[in-house]
């Protein structure tokens, strides 16, 4: 399935100014909005790092585990520095998750 990377980038761009803290302040009771923003940023990070997750992790159950690991990495990063740019925290979480998987 071909993904329109420009559409993903366009959807992520308006949120790139957010820190870990500000995204939660902006969407205080909307977990779905925060999840959607993080998902877009994670997609951008995966794209920028040229990772083919489906090829690297063909097993669906293992991909589920990656998601849990990613969430944990992101929470740790944001807890350490709530003022950190969310996109940077997401990128590091992607990097650390994939390194841990290797």
Secondary structure, 3 states (H helix, E strand, C coil): CCCCHHHHHHHHHCCCCCEHHHHHHHCCCCHHHHHHHHHHHHHHHHHHCCCCHHHHCCCHHHHHHHHHHHHHHHHHHHHHCCCCEHHHHHHHHHHHHHHHHC
